[in-house]
Amino acid sequence: MVTVPLTLLNLQDDGFHLLLEVIVFGRPFKAVLDTGASKTVFDKATVENHLPKDLVLRHTDMVSTGLGTTSMQSFILGIPDLQIDGFHLKNHEVAVLDLSTINFAYEQLAIDPVIGVIGGDILTCYGGVINYRKLTLTLRQRKIRARHPVPQQ
């Protein structure tokens, strides 16, 4: 088990976000921990600014929902090494979208930009447990089996 420290961000009477540090492309970034996001998503502009030459964004026709639009251009990227504190994911696939609206909102609140959101794909597969009192996220080192598979429609 790995216990990751979280930062509780007060959005000035508009709720709270949990932030954590991730290391991608050998650099530290802040990310939002989002239990409502089905998949981990990174910001396209940030990724393009730090993308090593040997990695390529792959365009996808998947429709992205939940970010105020259903017509957003989306990409997929295999991250060779995604680190969350002592937790390492090798070759984890993330969605890459334009998250400029999130970073613009953060900028208006004098908050540093984020690379993206850590979503349910990681939380579910690695048994993520959030402790709000201690402000920690606990992840298992190995994938867990899904106990309640969702029927396909």
N, C-alpha and C positions, 0 to 999 in steps of 0.2 A: 504494500500500500504506500502511496505517496500522498502527503498532505501539503497542499498548495495554499499559500497565503492569498487572501482576497482583500481588495480595497472597496469599501462601500462609498459610492459616489452619490451625494445628495444633489438632485437636479433642480434645486431651488423650488420646492413645493410642487414639483411635477413628477415625483417618484424617485426611485433609486435605481442605480445600475451597479452591478458587481464587476470589478475590473481585476484582471490578473496579468502577470507578465508571461509572454511567450517568447521563445527564441526561434526565429525563422531566418534562413539565409545567413546564419551565423551572427545575427543582430537581435538585440532585445526590442520588443514592441509591447505596447499595452493592447489588450483585447477585452471585449465585453463578454462576460459569461451569460449566455442567453438560453434559459431552459425552454423558451418557446420557439427557438430556432431549430428546425429539423436537421439542418446540416451546418457544419462550420463554413463560414463565408469570410473571404478576405477582400479588401478594397483593391480594385483594379489599379488605380493610380499608384498606390503604395507598392503593390506587387511589381508593377512595371518599373518603378524607380530602383528596386533592389533585386530584380530577377537576374540570376546568373545566366550567362550566355548559353549554357547547356540545357536550360529548362525552357519549355515552350507552353504558352497558354493554348488550350484546345477549345475552340468554339463549340457550344452546345445549343441545341434547339429547345432545351428545357425552359419552361416558363417559370420565372421566379415570382413568388407571391410573398406578401407580408411586409414589403418595404414601400408601400404606397403606389405600386404599379404592377401590372402584369405583362408589360411589354419591354422589360429590361433585358438588354443584351447580356448573356451570361457565358462564362468560360469555366473550364475545369483545369486544375493544376495539381499534379502530383508533387507533394512537398517531401523531399528526401529525408529531412529530419525536422520534426516539429517537437520542440521541447516546452514543457510546462513544468517549471521547477525541475524536480528529479524524474519526471515522467517523460519518456521519449516515444514518439510515434515515428516509425520509419515508413516512407512512401505512402503517406496518408493523402487521400484525394480531397481537395477542398473546392468549393464553388468560388468563383471570382466575379464580383459584381461591382458596380459603381456605388460606393457607400459615401459619396461626397456629402449627401444630405446629413448623415449622422455626424461626420466630422465637422461640417459647417455649424451644426447645432452645438457641438462641443466647443468650437472656437468662440461662439457667442457667449458661452459661459466661462471662458478663459480656461478651458480644459484641453490638455494635449490630445492630438488625434489618436485614433486606434487603428490597428491593422485590420480589425474585423471582429467577428463574433465567434466564440467557441460554442458549438451547438449540441443538439441531442445526439448526433452521431457518435461523438466522443463520450458524452455523459452516459448514454445508455449502454454502449459497448463495454465501457470500463467501470461500470457501477458507480458513477459519480454521486457523491453525497455532499450536499452543501450544509454547513453549520453556520447559521447566521450569528449565533452568539459569539462563536470563536472567530468568525470570518475566515473560514477555511473551506477548501474543496478537497475531498478525499477521492482518489482514483486508484483502482486496482492496476497492477502492472500488466495483467493479462486480460484478454477479452473474456467476457462472461457469456454464457448461453442465454439467448432470449427465452424468458419464461412464459411470456404471453404474446405469441406471434399475432400480428394484426392480419386478419383475413384480407386477401386481395379482392378487389371488386372489378 
